[in-house]
Amino acid sequence: MFVNESRFKGADFRDIPLLANREVWLRKTVMGPDGQPELDEDGRTVKDTVKVMPAQLKEAVDAGRSRYLAERAEHARQASRAAEHEAPRAQRSVER
């Protein structure tokens, strides 16, 4: 599918047009434990299909982004605390 850059957020984002009253089919190839695609009895690759409404898709993307941002914020807080903890130690070694 060809998708142009976002009209709303700029060149780093993409808008994917979806109709609100039509379900979206998300398909992926089923992989075996060895990392190879699984085949059916006819020799064709097995596909896993999930059908969702666009509103559900938006909610899932929003929830995933919220979790991602929360994890990033927590990581930044931990790094900041570690830097504050290390700064006095580094200052003492310079004074000696």
A tleap script that builds the chain and sets N, CA, C and O, in Angstrom:
source leaprc.protein.ff14SB
mol = sequence {
  NMET PHE VAL ASN GLU SER ARG PHE LYS GLY
  ALA ASP PHE ARG ASP ILE PRO LEU LEU ALA
  ASN ARG GLU VAL TRP LEU ARG LYS THR VAL
  MET GLY PRO ASP GLY GLN PRO GLU LEU ASP
  GLU ASP GLY ARG THR VAL LYS ASP THR VAL
  LYS VAL MET PRO ALA GLN LEU LYS GLU ALA
  VAL ASP ALA GLY ARG SER ARG TYR LEU ALA
  GLU ARG ALA GLU HIE ALA ARG GLN ALA SER
  ARG ALA ALA GLU HIE GLU ALA PRO ARG ALA
  GLN ARG SER VAL GLU CARG
}
set mol.1.N position { 0.844 -1.162 0.000 }
set mol.1.CA position { 0.000 0.000 0.000 }
set mol.1.C position { 0.897 1.236 0.000 }
set mol.1.O position { 1.855 1.305 0.770 }
set mol.2.N position { 0.602 2.182 -0.833 }
set mol.2.CA position { 1.350 3.432 -0.880 }
set mol.2.C position { 0.622 4.454 -0.031 }
set mol.2.O position { -0.577 4.674 -0.203 }
set mol.3.N position { 1.347 5.081 0.887 }
set mol.3.CA position { 0.746 6.059 1.789 }
set mol.3.C position { 1.608 7.312 1.777 }
set mol.3.O position { 2.821 7.239 1.973 }
set mol.4.N position { 0.987 8.448 1.550 }
set mol.4.CA position { 1.705 9.719 1.523 }
set mol.4.C position { 2.050 10.182 2.928 }
set mol.4.O position { 1.544 9.650 3.916 }
set mol.5.N position { 2.931 11.192 3.001 }
set mol.5.CA position { 3.258 11.751 4.313 }
set mol.5.C position { 2.014 12.379 4.917 }
set mol.5.O position { 1.074 12.731 4.204 }
set mol.6.N position { 2.016 12.515 6.226 }
set mol.6.CA position { 0.853 13.004 6.950 }
set mol.6.C position { 0.556 14.463 6.626 }
set mol.6.O position { 1.451 15.309 6.619 }
set mol.7.N position { -0.699 14.735 6.361 }
set mol.7.CA position { -1.116 16.127 6.159 }
set mol.7.C position { -1.188 16.855 7.497 }
set mol.7.O position { -1.138 18.085 7.537 }
set mol.8.N position { -1.304 16.113 8.579 }
set mol.8.CA position { -1.539 16.705 9.884 }
set mol.8.C position { -0.280 16.800 10.746 }
set mol.8.O position { -0.150 17.736 11.536 }
set mol.9.N position { 0.654 15.844 10.608 }
set mol.9.CA position { 1.808 15.797 11.504 }
set mol.9.C position { 3.141 16.000 10.815 }
set mol.9.O position { 4.153 16.136 11.503 }
set mol.10.N position { 3.198 16.028 9.477 }
set mol.10.CA position { 4.454 16.295 8.794 }
set mol.10.C position { 5.067 15.073 8.141 }
set mol.10.O position { 4.466 13.999 8.098 }
set mol.11.N position { 6.284 15.261 7.632 }
set mol.11.CA position { 6.948 14.249 6.801 }
set mol.11.C position { 7.368 13.005 7.572 }
set mol.11.O position { 7.551 11.953 6.959 }
set mol.12.N position { 7.527 13.082 8.883 }
set mol.12.CA position { 7.975 11.930 9.664 }
set mol.12.C position { 6.829 10.986 10.040 }
set mol.12.O position { 7.065 9.956 10.672 }
set mol.13.N position { 5.609 11.321 9.664 }
set mol.13.CA position { 4.443 10.518 10.019 }
set mol.13.C position { 3.679 10.132 8.767 }
set mol.13.O position { 3.838 10.765 7.723 }
set mol.14.N position { 2.851 9.101 8.858 }
set mol.14.CA position { 2.023 8.637 7.752 }
set mol.14.C position { 0.573 8.551 8.200 }
set mol.14.O position { 0.281 8.099 9.308 }
set mol.15.N position { -0.333 8.986 7.334 }
set mol.15.CA position { -1.764 8.833 7.565 }
set mol.15.C position { -2.240 7.636 6.767 }
set mol.15.O position { -1.967 7.539 5.571 }
set mol.16.N position { -2.940 6.732 7.408 }
set mol.16.CA position { -3.500 5.574 6.713 }
set mol.16.C position { -5.019 5.743 6.715 }
set mol.16.O position { -5.650 5.652 7.768 }
set mol.17.N position { -5.604 5.987 5.554 }
set mol.17.CA position { -7.052 6.210 5.502 }
set mol.17.C position { -7.825 4.913 5.753 }
set mol.17.O position { -7.579 3.901 5.096 }
set mol.18.N position { -8.744 4.948 6.691 }
set mol.18.CA position { -9.597 3.804 6.989 }
set mol.18.C position { -11.041 4.272 7.045 }
set mol.18.O position { -11.321 5.375 7.514 }
set mol.19.N position { -11.952 3.445 6.572 }
set mol.19.CA position { -13.374 3.750 6.683 }
set mol.19.C position { -13.856 3.287 8.042 }
set mol.19.O position { -13.580 2.156 8.444 }
set mol.20.N position { -14.571 4.139 8.754 }
set mol.20.CA position { -14.975 3.856 10.132 }
set mol.20.C position { -15.912 2.661 10.241 }
set mol.20.O position { -15.910 1.987 11.271 }
set mol.21.N position { -16.708 2.374 9.224 }
set mol.21.CA position { -17.699 1.307 9.329 }
set mol.21.C position { -17.271 0.004 8.639 }
set mol.21.O position { -18.089 -0.900 8.468 }
set mol.22.N position { -15.991 -0.097 8.240 }
set mol.22.CA position { -15.493 -1.318 7.583 }
set mol.22.C position { -14.353 -1.893 8.392 }
set mol.22.O position { -13.454 -1.171 8.823 }
set mol.23.N position { -14.395 -3.204 8.596 }
set mol.23.CA position { -13.347 -3.834 9.382 }
set mol.23.C position { -12.035 -3.898 8.606 }
set mol.23.O position { -12.018 -3.928 7.376 }
set mol.24.N position { -10.946 -3.917 9.358 }
set mol.24.CA position { -9.604 -4.002 8.801 }
set mol.24.C position { -9.109 -5.428 9.024 }
set mol.24.O position { -9.231 -5.968 10.123 }
set mol.25.N position { -8.557 -6.030 7.987 }
set mol.25.CA position { -8.014 -7.372 8.093 }
set mol.25.C position { -6.515 -7.277 8.253 }
set mol.25.O position { -5.820 -6.785 7.364 }
set mol.26.N position { -6.015 -7.744 9.374 }
set mol.26.CA position { -4.575 -7.774 9.632 }
set mol.26.C position { -4.110 -9.211 9.434 }
set mol.26.O position { -4.605 -10.128 10.090 }
set mol.27.N position { -3.153 -9.403 8.523 }
set mol.27.CA position { -2.696 -10.757 8.197 }
set mol.27.C position { -1.202 -10.878 8.417 }
set mol.27.O position { -0.436 -9.949 8.160 }
set mol.28.N position { -0.807 -12.050 8.900 }
set mol.28.CA position { 0.619 -12.352 9.022 }
set mol.28.C position { 0.833 -13.830 8.731 }
set mol.28.O position { -0.062 -14.655 8.918 }
set mol.29.N position { 2.021 -14.141 8.276 }
set mol.29.CA position { 2.392 -15.520 7.989 }
set mol.29.C position { 2.715 -16.226 9.297 }
set mol.29.O position { 3.435 -15.687 10.138 }
set mol.30.N position { 2.181 -17.436 9.469 }
set mol.30.CA position { 2.460 -18.235 10.662 }
set mol.30.C position { 3.837 -18.868 10.490 }
set mol.30.O position { 4.095 -19.547 9.496 }
set mol.31.N position { 4.714 -18.645 11.456 }
set mol.31.CA position { 6.073 -19.183 11.400 }
set mol.31.C position { 6.199 -20.368 12.346 }
set mol.31.O position { 5.614 -20.382 13.429 }
set mol.32.N position { 6.962 -21.350 11.925 }
set mol.32.CA position { 7.225 -22.527 12.741 }
set mol.32.C position { 8.329 -22.244 13.749 }
set mol.32.O position { 8.920 -21.165 13.728 }
set mol.33.N position { 8.618 -23.197 14.631 }
set mol.33.CA position { 9.657 -23.004 15.646 }
set mol.33.C position { 11.050 -22.806 15.047 }
set mol.33.O position { 11.935 -22.239 15.689 }
set mol.34.N position { 11.237 -23.280 13.809 }
set mol.34.CA position { 12.541 -23.110 13.164 }
set mol.34.C position { 12.648 -21.788 12.408 }
set mol.34.O position { 13.674 -21.517 11.785 }
set mol.35.N position { 11.602 -20.963 12.453 }
set mol.35.CA position { 11.634 -19.658 11.798 }
set mol.35.C position { 11.194 -19.684 10.344 }
set mol.35.O position { 11.233 -18.654 9.672 }
set mol.36.N position { 10.778 -20.832 9.849 }
set mol.36.CA position { 10.316 -20.962 8.475 }
set mol.36.C position { 8.786 -20.876 8.443 }
set mol.36.O position { 8.125 -21.297 9.393 }
set mol.37.N position { 8.216 -20.332 7.355 }
set mol.37.CA position { 6.747 -20.272 7.253 }
set mol.37.C position { 6.146 -21.671 7.248 }
set mol.37.O position { 6.679 -22.589 6.624 }
set mol.38.N position { 5.030 -21.818 7.953 }
set mol.38.CA position { 4.327 -23.105 7.965 }
set mol.38.C position { 3.507 -23.233 6.690 }
set mol.38.O position { 2.979 -22.245 6.180 }
set mol.39.N position { 3.404 -24.454 6.179 }
set mol.39.CA position { 2.660 -24.720 4.950 }
set mol.39.C position { 1.444 -25.573 5.250 }
set mol.39.O position { 1.473 -26.421 6.142 }
set mol.40.N position { 0.353 -25.342 4.486 }
set mol.40.CA position { -0.832 -26.181 4.635 }
set mol.40.C position { -0.695 -27.414 3.753 }
set mol.40.O position { 0.359 -27.626 3.153 }
set mol.41.N position { -1.746 -28.234 3.662 }
set mol.41.CA position { -1.673 -29.477 2.897 }
set mol.41.C position { -1.493 -29.255 1.393 }
set mol.41.O position { -1.065 -30.161 0.679 }
set mol.42.N position { -1.823 -28.039 0.909 }
set mol.42.CA position { -1.649 -27.719 -0.511 }
set mol.42.C position { -0.294 -27.086 -0.802 }
set mol.42.O position { 0.006 -26.787 -1.958 }
set mol.43.N position { 0.538 -26.875 0.231 }
set mol.43.CA position { 1.855 -26.286 0.036 }
set mol.43.C position { 1.874 -24.767 0.088 }
set mol.43.O position { 2.910 -24.152 -0.163 }
set mol.44.N position { 0.738 -24.154 0.411 }
set mol.44.CA position { 0.686 -22.694 0.527 }
set mol.44.C position { 0.980 -22.283 1.966 }
set mol.44.O position { 0.718 -23.039 2.902 }
set mol.45.N position { 1.528 -21.074 2.135 }
set mol.45.CA position { 1.843 -20.608 3.491 }
set mol.45.C position { 0.560 -20.367 4.276 }
set mol.45.O position { -0.444 -19.902 3.736 }
set mol.46.N position { 0.620 -20.695 5.560 }
set mol.46.CA position { -0.517 -20.503 6.459 }
set mol.46.C position { -0.499 -19.056 6.925 }
set mol.46.O position { 0.537 -18.537 7.341 }
set mol.47.N position { -1.655 -18.412 6.852 }
set mol.47.CA position { -1.798 -17.016 7.277 }
set mol.47.C position { -2.711 -16.946 8.497 }
set mol.47.O position { -3.701 -17.672 8.591 }
set mol.48.N position { -2.363 -16.066 9.423 }
set mol.48.CA position { -3.211 -15.795 10.580 }
set mol.48.C position { -3.880 -14.449 10.310 }
set mol.48.O position { -3.192 -13.455 10.083 }
set mol.49.N position { -5.206 -14.406 10.332 }
set mol.49.CA position { -5.945 -13.190 10.028 }
set mol.49.C position { -6.750 -12.758 11.250 }
set mol.49.O position { -7.455 -13.560 11.862 }
set mol.50.N position { -6.631 -11.482 11.590 }
set mol.50.CA position { -7.408 -10.886 12.673 }
set mol.50.C position { -8.210 -9.748 12.059 }
set mol.50.O position { -7.662 -8.905 11.349 }
set mol.51.N position { -9.510 -9.727 12.335 }
set mol.51.CA position { -10.376 -8.683 11.795 }
set mol.51.C position { -10.779 -7.747 12.930 }
set mol.51.O position { -11.334 -8.183 13.938 }
set mol.52.N position { -10.494 -6.458 12.757 }
set mol.52.CA position { -10.809 -5.467 13.786 }
set mol.52.C position { -11.439 -4.240 13.136 }
set mol.52.O position { -11.263 -3.993 11.943 }
set mol.53.N position { -12.163 -3.490 13.927 }
set mol.53.CA position { -12.727 -2.229 13.463 }
set mol.53.C position { -11.662 -1.132 13.651 }
set mol.53.O position { -10.826 -1.240 14.548 }
set mol.54.N position { -11.684 -0.095 12.826 }
set mol.54.CA position { -10.685 0.967 12.932 }
set mol.54.C position { -10.599 1.605 14.324 }
set mol.54.O position { -9.512 1.982 14.764 }
set mol.55.N position { -11.726 1.727 15.013 }
set mol.55.CA position { -11.700 2.311 16.360 }
set mol.55.C position { -10.883 1.438 17.318 }
set mol.55.O position { -10.145 1.958 18.155 }
set mol.56.N position { -11.013 0.109 17.195 }
set mol.56.CA position { -10.228 -0.800 18.036 }
set mol.56.C position { -8.746 -0.680 17.711 }
set mol.56.O position { -7.902 -0.717 18.607 }
set mol.57.N position { -8.436 -0.538 16.446 }
set mol.57.CA position { -7.052 -0.383 16.015 }
set mol.57.C position { -6.453 0.892 16.590 }
set mol.57.O position { -5.321 0.891 17.075 }
set mol.58.N position { -7.220 1.985 16.533 }
set mol.58.CA position { -6.755 3.261 17.079 }
set mol.58.C position { -6.529 3.159 18.585 }
set mol.58.O position { -5.525 3.656 19.096 }
set mol.59.N position { -7.455 2.520 19.298 }
set mol.59.CA position { -7.299 2.350 20.743 }
set mol.59.C position { -6.043 1.545 21.072 }
set mol.59.O position { -5.311 1.882 22.004 }
set mol.60.N position { -5.798 0.487 20.310 }
set mol.60.CA position { -4.618 -0.343 20.557 }
set mol.60.C position { -3.329 0.427 20.290 }
set mol.60.O position { -2.370 0.319 21.055 }
set mol.61.N position { -3.302 1.197 19.218 }
set mol.61.CA position { -2.109 2.002 18.910 }
set mol.61.C position { -1.897 3.056 19.992 }
set mol.61.O position { -0.771 3.271 20.441 }
set mol.62.N position { -2.982 3.717 20.412 }
set mol.62.CA position { -2.875 4.737 21.465 }
set mol.62.C position { -2.389 4.133 22.778 }
set mol.62.O position { -1.553 4.726 23.460 }
set mol.63.N position { -2.911 2.952 23.140 }
set mol.63.CA position { -2.491 2.297 24.385 }
set mol.63.C position { -1.019 1.891 24.307 }
set mol.63.O position { -0.277 2.061 25.274 }
set mol.64.N position { -0.599 1.362 23.175 }
set mol.64.CA position { 0.804 0.984 23.005 }
set mol.64.C position { 1.724 2.180 23.087 }
set mol.64.O position { 2.794 2.108 23.692 }
set mol.65.N position { 1.311 3.279 22.482 }
set mol.65.CA position { 2.130 4.495 22.544 }
set mol.65.C position { 2.201 5.025 23.969 }
set mol.65.O position { 3.261 5.474 24.404 }
set mol.66.N position { 1.105 4.981 24.695 }
set mol.66.CA position { 1.109 5.431 26.091 }
set mol.66.C position { 2.063 4.590 26.930 }
set mol.66.O position { 2.825 5.133 27.730 }
set mol.67.N position { 2.028 3.261 26.756 }
set mol.67.CA position { 2.958 2.388 27.486 }
set mol.67.C position { 4.400 2.699 27.116 }
set mol.67.O position { 5.270 2.755 27.985 }
set mol.68.N position { 4.652 2.900 25.831 }
set mol.68.CA position { 6.009 3.211 25.362 }
set mol.68.C position { 6.510 4.510 25.991 }
set mol.68.O position { 7.642 4.570 26.470 }
set mol.69.N position { 5.676 5.547 25.992 }
set mol.69.CA position { 6.092 6.825 26.554 }
set mol.69.C position { 6.297 6.736 28.062 }
set mol.69.O position { 7.193 7.385 28.604 }
set mol.70.N position { 5.476 5.939 28.745 }
set mol.70.CA position { 5.636 5.760 30.188 }
set mol.70.C position { 6.959 5.052 30.490 }
set mol.70.O position { 7.662 5.429 31.428 }
set mol.71.N position { 7.296 4.041 29.709 }
set mol.71.CA position { 8.572 3.330 29.895 }
set mol.71.C position { 9.751 4.260 29.637 }
set mol.71.O position { 10.738 4.236 30.372 }
set mol.72.N position { 9.648 5.081 28.592 }
set mol.72.CA position { 10.732 6.026 28.284 }
set mol.72.C position { 10.897 7.047 29.410 }
set mol.72.O position { 12.021 7.391 29.777 }
set mol.73.N position { 9.782 7.529 29.957 }
set mol.73.CA position { 9.842 8.499 31.040 }
set mol.73.C position { 10.483 7.879 32.278 }
set mol.73.O position { 11.299 8.520 32.940 }
set mol.74.N position { 10.118 6.634 32.594 }
set mol.74.CA position { 10.704 5.956 33.747 }
set mol.74.C position { 12.199 5.738 33.539 }
set mol.74.O position { 12.984 5.916 34.470 }
set mol.75.N position { 12.594 5.360 32.344 }
set mol.75.CA position { 14.016 5.164 32.043 }
set mol.75.C position { 14.769 6.489 32.193 }
set mol.75.O position { 15.883 6.508 32.716 }
set mol.76.N position { 14.178 7.583 31.746 }
set mol.76.CA position { 14.817 8.890 31.869 }
set mol.76.C position { 14.957 9.296 33.334 }
set mol.76.O position { 15.975 9.862 33.730 }
set mol.77.N position { 13.922 9.003 34.145 }
set mol.77.CA position { 14.000 9.323 35.583 }
set mol.77.C position { 15.110 8.526 36.255 }
set mol.77.O position { 15.855 9.067 37.072 }
set mol.78.N position { 15.225 7.245 35.917 }
set mol.78.CA position { 16.280 6.416 36.504 }
set mol.78.C position { 17.656 6.911 36.087 }
set mol.78.O position { 18.575 6.939 36.905 }
set mol.79.N position { 17.809 7.297 34.843 }
set mol.79.CA position { 19.097 7.816 34.368 }
set mol.79.C position { 19.433 9.131 35.068 }
set mol.79.O position { 20.589 9.382 35.407 }
set mol.80.N position { 18.428 9.958 35.279 }
set mol.80.CA position { 18.642 11.227 35.965 }
set mol.80.C position { 19.067 10.998 37.414 }
set mol.80.O position { 19.983 11.654 37.910 }
set mol.81.N position { 18.389 10.054 38.098 }
set mol.81.CA position { 18.769 9.736 39.483 }
set mol.81.C position { 20.186 9.181 39.548 }
set mol.81.O position { 20.948 9.523 40.453 }
set mol.82.N position { 20.540 8.330 38.597 }
set mol.82.CA position { 21.880 7.749 38.574 }
set mol.82.C position { 22.922 8.837 38.332 }
set mol.82.O position { 23.993 8.810 38.938 }
set mol.83.N position { 22.624 9.785 37.462 }
set mol.83.CA position { 23.560 10.872 37.180 }
set mol.83.C position { 23.726 11.766 38.407 }
set mol.83.O position { 24.833 12.215 38.705 }
set mol.84.N position { 22.624 12.025 39.120 }
set mol.84.CA position { 22.707 12.845 40.337 }
set mol.84.C position { 23.517 12.125 41.408 }
set mol.84.O position { 24.262 12.752 42.161 }
set mol.85.N position { 23.367 10.804 41.471 }
set mol.85.CA position { 24.081 10.009 42.461 }
set mol.85.C position { 25.574 9.964 42.144 }
set mol.85.O position { 26.400 9.990 43.056 }
set mol.86.N position { 25.920 9.899 40.881 }
set mol.86.CA position { 27.317 9.826 40.461 }
set mol.86.C position { 28.009 11.184 40.508 }
set mol.86.O position { 29.225 11.238 40.690 }
set mol.87.N position { 27.281 12.267 40.351 }
set mol.87.CA position { 27.891 13.604 40.296 }
set mol.87.C position { 28.646 13.953 41.581 }
set mol.87.O position { 29.786 14.406 41.480 }
set mol.88.N position { 28.088 13.771 42.783 }
set mol.88.CA position { 28.856 14.087 43.997 }
set mol.88.C position { 30.108 13.216 44.136 }
set mol.88.O position { 31.144 13.694 44.599 }
set mol.89.N position { 30.020 11.963 43.745 }
set mol.89.CA position { 31.157 11.060 43.823 }
set mol.89.C position { 32.273 11.536 42.889 }
set mol.89.O position { 33.445 11.512 43.265 }
set mol.90.N position { 31.923 11.959 41.700 }
set mol.90.CA position { 32.900 12.447 40.733 }
set mol.90.C position { 33.530 13.759 41.221 }
set mol.90.O position { 34.722 13.997 41.027 }
set mol.91.N position { 32.717 14.597 41.850 }
set mol.91.CA position { 33.219 15.876 42.358 }
set mol.91.C position { 34.223 15.642 43.487 }
set mol.91.O position { 35.235 16.338 43.573 }
set mol.92.N position { 33.944 14.663 44.354 }
set mol.92.CA position { 34.888 14.360 45.441 }
set mol.92.C position { 36.220 13.865 44.905 }
set mol.92.O position { 37.267 14.204 45.455 }
set mol.93.N position { 36.202 13.067 43.837 }
set mol.93.CA position { 37.448 12.547 43.300 }
set mol.93.C position { 38.264 13.649 42.642 }
set mol.93.O position { 39.491 13.553 42.605 }
set mol.94.N position { 37.627 14.690 42.124 }
set mol.94.CA position { 38.341 15.809 41.524 }
set mol.94.C position { 38.993 16.652 42.607 }
set mol.94.O position { 40.084 17.185 42.406 }
set mol.95.N position { 38.327 16.779 43.765 }
set mol.95.CA position { 38.865 17.603 44.856 }
set mol.95.C position { 40.091 16.978 45.492 }
set mol.95.O position { 40.903 17.711 46.057 }
set mol.96.N position { 40.270 15.681 45.433 }
set mol.96.CA position { 41.397 15.008 46.075 }
set mol.96.C position { 42.667 15.244 45.395 }
set mol.96.O position { 43.702 14.738 45.827 }
savepdb mol mol.pdb
quit
